[in-house]
Amino acid sequence: MNKEMERFKIRAEAVKAMAHPTRLFMMNKLSQKSYCVQELHGMIGGDFSTISKHLTVLRKAGIIVAKKDGTQVYYSLKVPCIMKFMECIETLIRTNAEEDLSNI
């Protein structure tokens, strides 16, 4: 595989890691401030193990970082500019909705 295709593969892996509603929610919250698992659980609900698995996916993809503070581990976005990608997705959704309305 050439270098250009390798870069696209790495990009696809990052996008794949984000491709879940709970992980997108977590990213949105972590763009505002750092949270520990318990705080995220309070917002999301469900099992702690599921939340931890989502955090692991994001961490392995290099999207979030973990920082230990006493007995707690706090998570934050590694590069907050990734939320610009989310803004672009929102623009795409709005544009598609406007096109759908104009085709009625």
Helices and strands as residue ranges (DSSP letters): H 3-18, H 21-30, E 35-36, H 37-44, H 48-60, E 64-69, E 72-77, H 82-102
